[in-house]
Amino acid sequence: MKEPFWKRKSLAEMTGEEWESLCDGCALCCLHKVQDEDTDEIFYTDIACRLLDMDTCRCTGYENRAQEVVECLVLVADQPEAFQWLPASCAYRRLSKGKDLPEWHPLITGNPDSVHEAGISIRDFAVSENEMTEWSIIKDLGANED
């Protein structure tokens, strides 16, 4: 039996379809983040991007997101330094560090809702920036791990 593509290929070797399938749909990357000026630590807020569909945890303007939201993080394999802004649970970040996918990842479970069932996604706590003017820091979500 052939090993799954994420165990056989580097991020740079993946097809576009394979790359996109690594996204577990947690939408943690769509939360607004703040960086401490003194320590460079990254913290996540509970406010999600205005383009995020809060029910599906998917971007409503995915193809044009970088034009619509200037600070949107568009990931590419040859710029792994951008992965520091991602949570420790993120497949892109994990694979770039030689780790495997987490057991709840949809590519492992075959269930696209497993990320929500595992309590990883923003579905139960975040609000859209369209609905809020105040925010709070929730936690660092492992963004400050090596």
Rosetta constraint file for C-alpha pairs under 8 A:
AtomPair CA 3 CA 7 HARMONIC 6.32 0.50
AtomPair CA 3 CA 8 HARMONIC 6.47 0.50
AtomPair CA 4 CA 8 HARMONIC 6.55 0.50
AtomPair CA 5 CA 9 HARMONIC 5.76 0.50
AtomPair CA 5 CA 14 HARMONIC 7.71 0.50
AtomPair CA 5 CA 18 HARMONIC 7.59 0.50
AtomPair CA 6 CA 10 HARMONIC 7.10 0.50
AtomPair CA 6 CA 11 HARMONIC 7.70 0.50
AtomPair CA 6 CA 95 HARMONIC 7.69 0.50
AtomPair CA 7 CA 100 HARMONIC 7.70 0.50
AtomPair CA 9 CA 13 HARMONIC 5.62 0.50
AtomPair CA 9 CA 14 HARMONIC 6.30 0.50
AtomPair CA 10 CA 14 HARMONIC 6.66 0.50
AtomPair CA 11 CA 19 HARMONIC 7.21 0.50
AtomPair CA 11 CA 77 HARMONIC 5.58 0.50
AtomPair CA 11 CA 92 HARMONIC 7.75 0.50
AtomPair CA 11 CA 95 HARMONIC 7.48 0.50
AtomPair CA 11 CA 96 HARMONIC 7.15 0.50
AtomPair CA 12 CA 77 HARMONIC 5.12 0.50
AtomPair CA 12 CA 78 HARMONIC 6.77 0.50
AtomPair CA 14 CA 18 HARMONIC 5.68 0.50
AtomPair CA 14 CA 19 HARMONIC 5.85 0.50
AtomPair CA 15 CA 19 HARMONIC 6.10 0.50
AtomPair CA 16 CA 20 HARMONIC 6.17 0.50
AtomPair CA 17 CA 21 HARMONIC 6.16 0.50
AtomPair CA 18 CA 22 HARMONIC 6.62 0.50
AtomPair CA 19 CA 23 HARMONIC 7.69 0.50
AtomPair CA 21 CA 107 HARMONIC 7.60 0.50
AtomPair CA 22 CA 91 HARMONIC 5.94 0.50
AtomPair CA 22 CA 92 HARMONIC 6.90 0.50
AtomPair CA 22 CA 107 HARMONIC 7.47 0.50
AtomPair CA 23 CA 90 HARMONIC 7.66 0.50
AtomPair CA 23 CA 91 HARMONIC 6.74 0.50
AtomPair CA 23 CA 92 HARMONIC 7.72 0.50
AtomPair CA 24 CA 90 HARMONIC 7.73 0.50
AtomPair CA 24 CA 91 HARMONIC 7.49 0.50
AtomPair CA 24 CA 105 HARMONIC 6.08 0.50
AtomPair CA 24 CA 106 HARMONIC 6.11 0.50
AtomPair CA 24 CA 107 HARMONIC 7.97 0.50
AtomPair CA 24 CA 112 HARMONIC 7.57 0.50
AtomPair CA 24 CA 115 HARMONIC 6.50 0.50
AtomPair CA 25 CA 57 HARMONIC 5.95 0.50
AtomPair CA 25 CA 58 HARMONIC 6.53 0.50
AtomPair CA 25 CA 112 HARMONIC 7.95 0.50
AtomPair CA 25 CA 115 HARMONIC 7.01 0.50
AtomPair CA 25 CA 121 HARMONIC 7.18 0.50
AtomPair CA 26 CA 57 HARMONIC 6.44 0.50
AtomPair CA 26 CA 115 HARMONIC 6.21 0.50
AtomPair CA 26 CA 116 HARMONIC 7.16 0.50
AtomPair CA 26 CA 120 HARMONIC 6.19 0.50
AtomPair CA 26 CA 121 HARMONIC 3.86 0.50
AtomPair CA 26 CA 122 HARMONIC 6.18 0.50
AtomPair CA 26 CA 123 HARMONIC 7.90 0.50
AtomPair CA 27 CA 31 HARMONIC 7.15 0.50
AtomPair CA 27 CA 52 HARMONIC 8.00 0.50
AtomPair CA 27 CA 57 HARMONIC 5.45 0.50
AtomPair CA 27 CA 58 HARMONIC 6.85 0.50
AtomPair CA 27 CA 121 HARMONIC 6.16 0.50
AtomPair CA 27 CA 122 HARMONIC 6.10 0.50
AtomPair CA 28 CA 86 HARMONIC 7.61 0.50
AtomPair CA 28 CA 87 HARMONIC 7.02 0.50
AtomPair CA 28 CA 121 HARMONIC 6.54 0.50
AtomPair CA 28 CA 122 HARMONIC 6.13 0.50
AtomPair CA 29 CA 73 HARMONIC 7.90 0.50
AtomPair CA 29 CA 85 HARMONIC 7.64 0.50
AtomPair CA 29 CA 86 HARMONIC 5.88 0.50
AtomPair CA 29 CA 87 HARMONIC 7.30 0.50
AtomPair CA 30 CA 48 HARMONIC 5.54 0.50
AtomPair CA 30 CA 49 HARMONIC 5.52 0.50
AtomPair CA 30 CA 52 HARMONIC 7.15 0.50
AtomPair CA 30 CA 72 HARMONIC 7.91 0.50
AtomPair CA 31 CA 44 HARMONIC 6.41 0.50
AtomPair CA 31 CA 45 HARMONIC 6.25 0.50
AtomPair CA 31 CA 46 HARMONIC 6.53 0.50
AtomPair CA 31 CA 47 HARMONIC 5.55 0.50
AtomPair CA 31 CA 48 HARMONIC 4.25 0.50
AtomPair CA 31 CA 49 HARMONIC 6.11 0.50
AtomPair CA 31 CA 126 HARMONIC 7.95 0.50
AtomPair CA 32 CA 44 HARMONIC 6.16 0.50
AtomPair CA 32 CA 45 HARMONIC 5.54 0.50
AtomPair CA 32 CA 46 HARMONIC 7.35 0.50
AtomPair CA 32 CA 47 HARMONIC 5.76 0.50
AtomPair CA 32 CA 48 HARMONIC 5.98 0.50
AtomPair CA 32 CA 49 HARMONIC 6.78 0.50
AtomPair CA 33 CA 42 HARMONIC 6.69 0.50
AtomPair CA 33 CA 43 HARMONIC 5.55 0.50
AtomPair CA 33 CA 44 HARMONIC 4.48 0.50
AtomPair CA 33 CA 45 HARMONIC 5.71 0.50
AtomPair CA 34 CA 42 HARMONIC 5.79 0.50
AtomPair CA 34 CA 43 HARMONIC 5.34 0.50
AtomPair CA 34 CA 44 HARMONIC 6.49 0.50
AtomPair CA 34 CA 45 HARMONIC 7.47 0.50
AtomPair CA 35 CA 40 HARMONIC 5.59 0.50
AtomPair CA 35 CA 41 HARMONIC 5.49 0.50
AtomPair CA 35 CA 42 HARMONIC 4.46 0.50
AtomPair CA 35 CA 43 HARMONIC 6.24 0.50
AtomPair CA 36 CA 40 HARMONIC 4.90 0.50
AtomPair CA 36 CA 41 HARMONIC 5.30 0.50
AtomPair CA 36 CA 42 HARMONIC 6.55 0.50
AtomPair CA 36 CA 43 HARMONIC 7.98 0.50
AtomPair CA 37 CA 41 HARMONIC 8.00 0.50
AtomPair CA 41 CA 143 HARMONIC 7.80 0.50
AtomPair CA 41 CA 144 HARMONIC 5.89 0.50
AtomPair CA 42 CA 85 HARMONIC 7.10 0.50
AtomPair CA 42 CA 140 HARMONIC 6.24 0.50
AtomPair CA 42 CA 143 HARMONIC 6.10 0.50
AtomPair CA 42 CA 144 HARMONIC 6.31 0.50
AtomPair CA 43 CA 137 HARMONIC 6.53 0.50
AtomPair CA 43 CA 138 HARMONIC 7.50 0.50
AtomPair CA 43 CA 139 HARMONIC 5.91 0.50
AtomPair CA 43 CA 140 HARMONIC 4.44 0.50
AtomPair CA 43 CA 141 HARMONIC 7.55 0.50
AtomPair CA 43 CA 143 HARMONIC 7.43 0.50
AtomPair CA 44 CA 137 HARMONIC 5.72 0.50
AtomPair CA 44 CA 138 HARMONIC 5.96 0.50
AtomPair CA 44 CA 139 HARMONIC 5.88 0.50
AtomPair CA 44 CA 140 HARMONIC 5.78 0.50
AtomPair CA 44 CA 141 HARMONIC 7.26 0.50
AtomPair CA 45 CA 135 HARMONIC 6.39 0.50
AtomPair CA 45 CA 136 HARMONIC 5.42 0.50
AtomPair CA 45 CA 137 HARMONIC 4.25 0.50
AtomPair CA 45 CA 138 HARMONIC 5.47 0.50
AtomPair CA 45 CA 139 HARMONIC 7.56 0.50
AtomPair CA 46 CA 125 HARMONIC 6.90 0.50
AtomPair CA 46 CA 126 HARMONIC 4.76 0.50
AtomPair CA 46 CA 127 HARMONIC 6.46 0.50
AtomPair CA 46 CA 135 HARMONIC 6.28 0.50
AtomPair CA 46 CA 136 HARMONIC 6.07 0.50
AtomPair CA 46 CA 137 HARMONIC 6.46 0.50
AtomPair CA 46 CA 138 HARMONIC 6.16 0.50
AtomPair CA 47 CA 126 HARMONIC 5.65 0.50
AtomPair CA 47 CA 127 HARMONIC 5.20 0.50
AtomPair CA 47 CA 128 HARMONIC 5.65 0.50
AtomPair CA 47 CA 129 HARMONIC 5.57 0.50
AtomPair CA 47 CA 132 HARMONIC 7.52 0.50
AtomPair CA 47 CA 135 HARMONIC 6.30 0.50
AtomPair CA 48 CA 52 HARMONIC 6.72 0.50
AtomPair CA 48 CA 126 HARMONIC 6.30 0.50
AtomPair CA 48 CA 127 HARMONIC 5.85 0.50
AtomPair CA 48 CA 128 HARMONIC 4.73 0.50
AtomPair CA 48 CA 129 HARMONIC 5.69 0.50
AtomPair CA 49 CA 128 HARMONIC 6.13 0.50
AtomPair CA 49 CA 129 HARMONIC 5.85 0.50
AtomPair CA 50 CA 128 HARMONIC 5.74 0.50
AtomPair CA 50 CA 129 HARMONIC 5.33 0.50
AtomPair CA 50 CA 130 HARMONIC 5.63 0.50
AtomPair CA 51 CA 59 HARMONIC 5.57 0.50
AtomPair CA 51 CA 60 HARMONIC 5.36 0.50
AtomPair CA 51 CA 61 HARMONIC 6.14 0.50
AtomPair CA 51 CA 65 HARMONIC 7.80 0.50
AtomPair CA 52 CA 57 HARMONIC 6.32 0.50
AtomPair CA 52 CA 58 HARMONIC 5.73 0.50
AtomPair CA 52 CA 59 HARMONIC 4.49 0.50
AtomPair CA 52 CA 60 HARMONIC 5.87 0.50
AtomPair CA 52 CA 128 HARMONIC 7.33 0.50
AtomPair CA 53 CA 57 HARMONIC 5.42 0.50
AtomPair CA 53 CA 58 HARMONIC 5.53 0.50
AtomPair CA 53 CA 59 HARMONIC 6.01 0.50
AtomPair CA 53 CA 60 HARMONIC 6.14 0.50
AtomPair CA 54 CA 58 HARMONIC 7.54 0.50
AtomPair CA 54 CA 123 HARMONIC 6.33 0.50
AtomPair CA 54 CA 126 HARMONIC 7.97 0.50
AtomPair CA 54 CA 127 HARMONIC 7.41 0.50
AtomPair CA 54 CA 128 HARMONIC 7.11 0.50
AtomPair CA 55 CA 123 HARMONIC 6.56 0.50
AtomPair CA 57 CA 121 HARMONIC 7.70 0.50
AtomPair CA 57 CA 122 HARMONIC 7.40 0.50
AtomPair CA 57 CA 123 HARMONIC 6.76 0.50
AtomPair CA 59 CA 65 HARMONIC 7.97 0.50
AtomPair CA 61 CA 65 HARMONIC 5.39 0.50
AtomPair CA 61 CA 68 HARMONIC 8.00 0.50
AtomPair CA 64 CA 68 HARMONIC 6.30 0.50
AtomPair CA 65 CA 69 HARMONIC 5.68 0.50
AtomPair CA 65 CA 70 HARMONIC 7.98 0.50
AtomPair CA 65 CA 72 HARMONIC 6.72 0.50
AtomPair CA 66 CA 70 HARMONIC 5.52 0.50
AtomPair CA 66 CA 71 HARMONIC 7.28 0.50
AtomPair CA 66 CA 72 HARMONIC 5.47 0.50
AtomPair CA 66 CA 73 HARMONIC 7.51 0.50
AtomPair CA 66 CA 74 HARMONIC 7.00 0.50
AtomPair CA 73 CA 82 HARMONIC 7.59 0.50
AtomPair CA 75 CA 79 HARMONIC 7.33 0.50
AtomPair CA 75 CA 82 HARMONIC 6.92 0.50
AtomPair CA 75 CA 83 HARMONIC 7.60 0.50
AtomPair CA 76 CA 80 HARMONIC 7.38 0.50
AtomPair CA 79 CA 83 HARMONIC 7.92 0.50
AtomPair CA 80 CA 84 HARMONIC 7.78 0.50
AtomPair CA 80 CA 93 HARMONIC 7.96 0.50
AtomPair CA 80 CA 96 HARMONIC 7.15 0.50
AtomPair CA 82 CA 86 HARMONIC 7.76 0.50
AtomPair CA 83 CA 92 HARMONIC 7.09 0.50
AtomPair CA 83 CA 93 HARMONIC 5.40 0.50
AtomPair CA 84 CA 93 HARMONIC 7.44 0.50
AtomPair CA 84 CA 143 HARMONIC 5.99 0.50
AtomPair CA 84 CA 144 HARMONIC 7.39 0.50
AtomPair CA 85 CA 143 HARMONIC 5.98 0.50
AtomPair CA 86 CA 90 HARMONIC 6.36 0.50
AtomPair CA 86 CA 93 HARMONIC 6.67 0.50
AtomPair CA 86 CA 143 HARMONIC 5.87 0.50
AtomPair CA 87 CA 93 HARMONIC 7.60 0.50
AtomPair CA 87 CA 140 HARMONIC 7.79 0.50
AtomPair CA 87 CA 141 HARMONIC 5.20 0.50
AtomPair CA 87 CA 142 HARMONIC 5.32 0.50
AtomPair CA 87 CA 143 HARMONIC 4.85 0.50
AtomPair CA 88 CA 93 HARMONIC 6.67 0.50
AtomPair CA 88 CA 94 HARMONIC 6.78 0.50
AtomPair CA 88 CA 141 HARMONIC 6.39 0.50
AtomPair CA 88 CA 142 HARMONIC 4.59 0.50
AtomPair CA 88 CA 143 HARMONIC 5.81 0.50
AtomPair CA 88 CA 145 HARMONIC 7.17 0.50
AtomPair CA 89 CA 93 HARMONIC 7.59 0.50
AtomPair CA 89 CA 94 HARMONIC 6.86 0.50
AtomPair CA 89 CA 102 HARMONIC 7.21 0.50
AtomPair CA 89 CA 141 HARMONIC 7.95 0.50
AtomPair CA 89 CA 142 HARMONIC 7.64 0.50
AtomPair CA 90 CA 94 HARMONIC 6.03 0.50
AtomPair CA 91 CA 95 HARMONIC 5.85 0.50
AtomPair CA 91 CA 100 HARMONIC 7.86 0.50
AtomPair CA 91 CA 101 HARMONIC 5.86 0.50
AtomPair CA 91 CA 102 HARMONIC 7.85 0.50
AtomPair CA 92 CA 96 HARMONIC 6.08 0.50
AtomPair CA 93 CA 97 HARMONIC 6.41 0.50
AtomPair CA 94 CA 98 HARMONIC 6.45 0.50
AtomPair CA 94 CA 99 HARMONIC 4.95 0.50
AtomPair CA 94 CA 100 HARMONIC 6.46 0.50
AtomPair CA 94 CA 101 HARMONIC 6.90 0.50
AtomPair CA 95 CA 99 HARMONIC 5.12 0.50
AtomPair CA 95 CA 100 HARMONIC 6.09 0.50
AtomPair CA 95 CA 101 HARMONIC 7.26 0.50
AtomPair CA 101 CA 105 HARMONIC 6.42 0.50
AtomPair CA 101 CA 108 HARMONIC 7.62 0.50
AtomPair CA 102 CA 108 HARMONIC 7.93 0.50
AtomPair CA 103 CA 108 HARMONIC 6.31 0.50
AtomPair CA 103 CA 109 HARMONIC 7.35 0.50
AtomPair CA 104 CA 108 HARMONIC 6.73 0.50
AtomPair CA 104 CA 109 HARMONIC 6.28 0.50
AtomPair CA 104 CA 114 HARMONIC 5.72 0.50
AtomPair CA 104 CA 115 HARMONIC 6.05 0.50
AtomPair CA 104 CA 118 HARMONIC 6.48 0.50
AtomPair CA 105 CA 109 HARMONIC 6.24 0.50
AtomPair CA 105 CA 114 HARMONIC 6.58 0.50
AtomPair CA 105 CA 115 HARMONIC 6.16 0.50
AtomPair CA 106 CA 110 HARMONIC 5.16 0.50
AtomPair CA 106 CA 111 HARMONIC 5.12 0.50
AtomPair CA 106 CA 112 HARMONIC 5.03 0.50
AtomPair CA 106 CA 113 HARMONIC 7.22 0.50
AtomPair CA 106 CA 114 HARMONIC 5.91 0.50
AtomPair CA 106 CA 115 HARMONIC 6.79 0.50
AtomPair CA 107 CA 111 HARMONIC 7.62 0.50
AtomPair CA 109 CA 114 HARMONIC 6.93 0.50
AtomPair CA 113 CA 117 HARMONIC 6.17 0.50
AtomPair CA 114 CA 118 HARMONIC 5.93 0.50
AtomPair CA 115 CA 119 HARMONIC 6.53 0.50
AtomPair CA 115 CA 120 HARMONIC 5.55 0.50
AtomPair CA 115 CA 121 HARMONIC 6.04 0.50
AtomPair CA 116 CA 120 HARMONIC 5.89 0.50
AtomPair CA 116 CA 121 HARMONIC 5.28 0.50
AtomPair CA 116 CA 123 HARMONIC 7.12 0.50
AtomPair CA 122 CA 126 HARMONIC 5.44 0.50
AtomPair CA 127 CA 131 HARMONIC 6.85 0.50
AtomPair CA 127 CA 132 HARMONIC 7.14 0.50
AtomPair CA 128 CA 132 HARMONIC 6.68 0.50
AtomPair CA 129 CA 133 HARMONIC 7.08 0.50
AtomPair CA 140 CA 144 HARMONIC 6.89 0.50
